[in-house]
Amino acid sequence: MLTMKKLMSVVSSKVQLLKTLYPVSSRFLPHDIEGVDLHDLSGFLRDNPEICLESPFLVDLAAIEYARHAVSVISVPDGVTVRERGVNPALELMPVHWHNLPAFLDDQSIIPESADEWVLVFKKPGTEVIQTIIPSGHELLALKIVSEGTGSREAASLGGVTVGVIDNILAAAVQRGLLLAPGSLLVRSDSFPRGKIVDPHFFSTPTFTLQWHVTQVCDLHCRHCYDRSDRKEMELSQGIGVLDDLYDFCKAHHVYTQVTFTGGNPLLYPHFNTLYQEAADRGFMTAILGNPMPRRRIEEILARQKPEFYQVSLEGLREQNDSIRGAGHFDRTLDFLDLLRELGVYSMVMLTLTRANMDEVLKLAELLRNRVDLFTFNRLAMVGEGAALASVAPDDFPRFLRDYRQAATHNPCMGLKDNLFNLQGHEQGIPYGGGCAGYGCGAGFNFVSLLPDGEVHACRKLPSMIGNMYQQSLEEIYHVLPAERYRQGSAACQGCEIRPLCGGCLAVAYGYGLDIFRDVDPYCWKEK
């Protein structure tokens, strides 16, 4: 038999639990309410409507609050343990008959209105934060597609939209935390040297880029061009086949896809607009490495999909640049950069660093301030016609990097792309950057280059063929020994503390006649 003291204690505990489970709903309940099942306050109120005559929305509000408690105790797996895309287990979707209930949880001055809608309660993966939202139509569609096991291509066909539309809807739901998706399967091998780099993000790429040389045709004839070979023009059907294969490869490896169109001049490929649209329809990010083009051509591209960036090249100030790229190119490029800015396209300028233009780089960067979004340089690879030009003397390169880095602290458009910036930063205790491709040398790892005749190269700046996409799938090409050799890089770098963020430049070493799998980048001063 309960004593009065014990009875009061039980009542007090029940009241406290009621307030814990239903912090807002409990404020609208009478203090002497009896017979409540604390795990089903909503059902109790539905069976006793007289309790909430003044606040008829309490039935739904209580259901939402209990859902918040229910998902709070569910653990959400991370991307490492998730094997396939699925609905977040800490998520509840419920129909309600009142509008504004999620907002009412935070602000009781808001008046709920009678209306049928859905409410989502979920725990954001990687956090303990509980979110309560009114889902959009796209979010409901994403949950339906995944819960029913419908493939993206089937869902696109049923909805009369492109597969890219479906995948973008699913990606947004993953980003929101409604769906869980596996992590990238494009991961550095166990044999890849780690050095002193411990951040796992530098060993797994979320995005795979196809640098696609769709044509060899070019309106310029630059003196440092690394490939003027006459390759067979790609047929449109072959290009569409490439896009389908690329889609399957990236889907299987759980990575986002970027297609960077280049050449030659990619916009001179006769089917460029169609190919660009096909890439956009598959949900791929797109970018362009090309030459200045008329406004009409850029507007045609924007009507299909805004590129992530449009990159052009300059090789110094006017006289130096035009001696490499042709008379009038410098002024045309500056005008084109102004056009890109007017049209809202992210612009990039790349310079090929040579002995002749080294002293003009900082002046050019200053000229491009407020005119370009990003300015970077690559060292000359003495390959093809570039073999006729003079590279920067290796002994002069550390000083150049110091001067460039110092200037970059005051010029926001200057990027630190060369891998050896990380060697310099390592010595000075400066935070690392991503290096050339975000992973030091990313050749054959987070990107490959595809040529018009189907040849796939680990890096376009040196002969590095690893397969042919007209004869093999990208899956077959990526997971074979030749590709892995380029991913491993030079044995001379294996013991370096910052190998994951450097690896030198294989193309530069090749241009110097070195064995790229055994010798160190001739500009690396670490062992010197």
N, C-alpha and C positions, 0 to 999 in steps of 0.2 A: 504494500500500500504506500502510495507516494505521500510524503510529507508536503506541507504547504511550501516549504523552502525549495524542495526538489521540483515541485510542480512549477513554481515560478521560474526556476532555472531552465526547465525544459521549454517553457513558453518563450522565455527570453532568447534561448538559442534558436528557436524556430523563427522568431521575428527577425533575428540577426541574419539567419540564412536566407530568409525571404528578401531582405534588403540587399544581400550580396548577389543573389541570383537575378533579382529584378530591381535594380537600383532606381529606375525611373517609374516603372509600373507601380511599385509599392507605395509611392507617394500619393497615389490616387485611390488607395484602398482604405477601407475603415480599419481602425486599430483593433477592433474586436472580432475580426474575421476568423471563422472557424472552419475546420474540415478541409483545409486546402492541401492538395497534393503538391508539394513544392516543386516536383519535377514535371508538373503539368498544370501550371496556373492558368494557361490559356484555355485548356479544356474545362477547368473548374468555372472560369468566368463565362464560358459559352453555355454551361449548364445552369448558371445562376445569373442571368442577364440583368436582374434587378440591381446587382452590385455596381454595374458600370453604366447605369442609365445616363449619367452626366458625361461619361467619357466612353462612348461605345467603341472607340478605337483600341481599348485596352486589351481585347482578345488578341488582336494581331500584334500589338506592341509587346505583350508578354511572350508570345511565340518567338518574336525576334530576339528578345533578351535571353531567352533560354537557349536559343541557337547560338548566340554569342558565347555563352558559357560552354556549350557542348563542343564547339570547334576549338575553344581555348585549350582544352586538355588533349587534343589530338596532335601527335607529332607529325611534321611534314618532312618527307625525305628530301635530300638534296639531289642535285643533278648527277652526282657521282653514282648514287645507288639507283636512280630511276633508269629503267631499261627501255621504256617506250612512253610516248606521250599519253598522258591521262589526266583525268580531272583531279584537282587538288582534293585530297581526302578530308582536309579541314575546311569543307565548304558545304553550305546548305542553301538551297534555292527554295523559296517558299512564295506561294501566292498570298497576297493580302488585299484587303478591300478599302484601304485608306492610303491616300497620298501624303507624302512629307514625313512619314514615320522615321526614316534614317536621320533626317535633319532634326526631328523632334527629340531624339535621344540626347542631342547636345544643347538644344535650346527649346525649353518648354513654352516659350512665348509664341512659337510657331503653331498655327492651328491646323491639325490634320483635316484633310478633306476627303469626302467619300469618293473613291475611285479604285477600280481594279488594276493591280499592277503586280510585278514580281519584285522581290527583295532578295539580294544575295548577301550572305554573311560568310566571311572567310578569313582565315589567318594567312597573312602574307608570308610566303616562304622565306626562310632565313631570318624571320623576326618573330616576336610574340605579339605583334600588333594585330588587333581584330578590326576588320573593316566591314562596314554595313553600307551597301550601295543599292541604287536602283539600276540594274544592268541595262546596257544598250541592246538594241536588236542584234548587233554584231556579236556581242558577248554571249547572248543566249544562243546564237547560231553556233558559235565556237563550242559551247558546252554540248549542244545537240550532236554536232559532227563527231566529236571525240567519244562521247558516251555511247553513241550508236556504232562506232567503229567504221565510219565512212571515210574512204580515202579522199585526198584533196582533188584528184582528177575526177572522181565520181561526183563529189559535191559540186565541183565547178560545172560539170555537165548538167546536173540536176537544176542548178540555179541559173544556168545560161550566162555564166560569167567566166573569166579567165582563172586558171589555176593560181595565178599570182594574187588575185583578189582574195581567194580562200586562204592561201598561206599567210597573207598579211593579216587577215582577221585572226587566224590561229596564233600568229606570232604576237599580236597585240594582247591576246588573252594570256599567253605565257608571261609576257612582260608585266601584266597586271597582277599575276599570281593566281588566276583562276584555273589555269592548266599548268601541269608540270611537264617538263621536257628533258630528255637526256642531255648530258653534256656532250661537247664535241668529241668525236672519235679520231680527229686529226691531232695526234699527240706525239711529241718527240719520243723516240724509242728509248728503251731502258739503257741502251749503250751510248746514248747521246750524252756528252759530258755536261755536268751541272756546274762545275766550278764552285763559286761561292754564292751563286744566285739561288735563292730559296723560294721566290715568289712563283707559285704554280702557273700563274697566268702567262708566263714567258715560255711555257712548254706545251701549251694547248691553244689552238687558234679557233675562235668562234666563227671566222669568216674565211672562205676560200675564194681567191681571185683568179679568174682566167684572163690573162693579158693576151688579147686576141688581135693578131696582125691579120686583119681581114683582106688586105691587099698590099702588094708591093708598089703600086702606083703612087707617085708622089709629085706634087707641084714644085718641090724644091730638090736641090742636089747638093746636100751639105757635105763639106769637105771631111767631116769626121764620121760619116755614115758607116755603120758597122755591117750593113747588108744591102747591097744593090743587086743581089742575085735575081734572076728572072724565074719566078716560081709560077706554076700553073694557077690561074685564077680560080677561086672557090666558087662552086655552084651554090645557088641559094638553098637547094634541097640538102646539100651537105652541111651548110651552116645551121639549118633547122635541126638536123640530126645531132649536131654538136650540142645544141642547146638542150635537147631532150636528154642526152647522155649526161650532160653537166648537171641537169636537174636531179636525175636519179642518183648521181654520185654524192651530191651535197645533201640530199634527203637521207641517204643511207648513213652518212657520217654526221648528221645532226649539226650542220653548219649553214650559216647564211652564205649567199652567193653574190659575188660582184663580177660583172663582166666589164673589163676595161678595153674599149675599142681603140685600136691603134693601127699603124701600118708601117711604111708608107703613110699616106693620108687617108684615114679610114672613111672620111666623108666622100671620097672619090670612088669608093666601091659602089657599083651601080645599084645594088640592092640594099644599101645601108639603111635607109629608113625602115624597110620591111624587117630587116634583121634586128634593128634596134627595138622596134615594136614587139617582136617575138620575145626578145629578152625581157622587156618590161612586163609582158603578159604572163611570164613565168614567175614574176615576183622578184626578179633579180635587181639588185642595185646596178646602176650603169655609170660609167665614167668614160671620158674621151681624152686620149693623148693625140693631139693633132696640130694642125696649122691654123692660122687666122682664116676665117671663112665669112662670107657675106651674112648680114643680119637674117635674110630669108632662111638660110640653112639652119641657123641656130633656133629660130622660131619654130621651124618644122620639128626639130628635136624636142623643144619644150612642150609642143602640143602633144607629144607622146609620153614623155617622162623627163622630169628635170634630172640632169646628171648630178652625181655626187660632186664632181668637179670636172673642169675642162682645163687640161694642161697644155701649154705651149712652151716653146724654148727660146731663150736668148743666150747669146754667147759673149756678152760684154756690152760695152757702149756701142754707139751707132757704127763707127768705122770697123771696129773689130768684129762685131756681129755680122755685118753685111759682107765682110770678107769670107765668112764661113757659110752663111745661109743665103747670100744673094742680095743685090742692090735693092734698097727700099724695104727690106724685111723688118728692120728695126721699127720704123715708123708705123708700118702696117700692124705690127704686133701691139704697140702701145695703143693704137686706136681700137684694136680688137679687145684689149683688156678693158678699155673704157666701155665697150659695148657689153661685155660680160657683166660688168658691174651694174650697168643700167638695167639689164635683164634679170639681175638677181642670181647669176650663176657663180658658184664658188670657183675662183680662178687660181691657177698655179703656174708658176714659171720655173722651168728647170734649166740649169746651166751645166754644160760639160766643161769641167775644169781642166785647163791646159796651161802650159808655161806662158803662152802668149796672153791669156786673159786673166791670170791670177791677180794682177794688180788692179783690175777693173771691177772685181766682184763686189767689193764693199760700196763702191760708187754706184754700181748698178742697183744694188739692194736699196740704197738710199733713194734713188730715182723711183723705185717701185713702191716705196712707202705710200700707203693710202691708195695705191692703184691696183695692188694684187693681194689676194688673201694669203698666199704662201709662196715663198721663194726658197728654193733649195738648189744644191748642186750634186752632180756625180763626178767622180774622177774619170778622166779619159780612159777608155778601154782601147788599147792599141790593136783593134781588130778591124778587119775590112779596110775601108779608106782611112779610118782613124789611125792606122799604123803609120801614116805619113806625117802626123802631127807630133809635137814634142810634149811629153808629159811633164808635170811639175816635178822638179828635183825632189826625191824623197826626203832629203835633209831639210828642205824648206817647208815641208808640209806641216810639222807641228806648230811652227810659228804662225802659219796661215790659219790653222784651226783656232789658235788662241785669239788671234785678231778677229776672226769671224764670230767666235762665241761672245767676245766682248761687245762687238757691234750689235749682236742679236739681243743683248739685254736692253737695248734702247730702240730696237726696230722690231715691232711685233710680227712683221711678215716673214722674218728670217727663220727658217727651220733648220734643225740639226739632224740631218739625215745620214751622213756618213758614219759607218760603224765605229770608226776610230775616235769619234767624239766621246764614245763611252770609255775607251781606253784613257783618254785625257781626263775625263771625269773621275774615273776610278783612281787615278793618281792624285787627284786634287780633292777627293771626297765630295764630289758634286753628284747629285742624284742622276741615275741613269735615264736615258731615253730608250726608245724602241729600236734605234738603229735603222738600217736601210729599209727593212720591210716589216718593222714592228717586232721582229724576233731575231735581231742581228741579220745575218744572211738567211733569207727565207726561201732560197732557191729550192724548188721541188717540195716545199713544205706547205706554206700558206698561199703559194701561187705557182703557176706554170705558164709558159708562153706557148701559144698555138699559132702556127704559120699558115698561110693560105693553102698550102698543099697537104695540110694535115699533120705535119711534123710537130711534135710536142717537145719543147726544150725546158730544162730546169730553170734557165735564165737566158733571156734573149740576147744579152750582150756578149755571149761567147757561145761557140758551138757546144751544145750540151743536150743532144737529142736523147730522149728517153722513151720514145714511142711514136705512134701515128694514130690519131683519133679517127681516121677514115678506115682503119684496119683493126683497131683495138678499142675497147672501152676505156674510159678514164680510170675506172676501178683497176683494170689490169695494168695500166701504165703506172699508176701511182704506187702500187704495192709490189714493185719489183726491185731487184738489186740496183740497176742503174740509177733509179730515182733516189734510193736510199743512200747511195754513195754521195750524191750531191747534197742531200740533207745533212750528212755527217760532216762534209767539208774537209778541210785539210787536217791531216794527222798532226801537223805542226802546231795546231791550235788546241789540241785535245786537253792539254794540261792547264790551259789559261783560266784564271779565276772568273773571267767575264765572258767565256765562250758563248753562252746562250744569247748574249746581247752584242756579239761582234762576229768573229769568224773572218774578219777582213773582207776583201772583195775578190771573188774567184775570177771575175772578168779582167780585173786589173792584173792579177797574177798571170793569167793566161797571156795577156798582151805583152808581158815581159818575158814570155817563153818559159815560164816555170811550170812545174808539175803541180797542178792545183790540188791534188789529193795528198801531196807530201810536203810542199813548200809553203812558207808563210808569205802573206801579203808583203810585197817589197816596201810598203810604206809603214809597216808596223815597226815601231821603235822599241817595243817592250824588251826584246832580248838584246838590243843594242846598248 
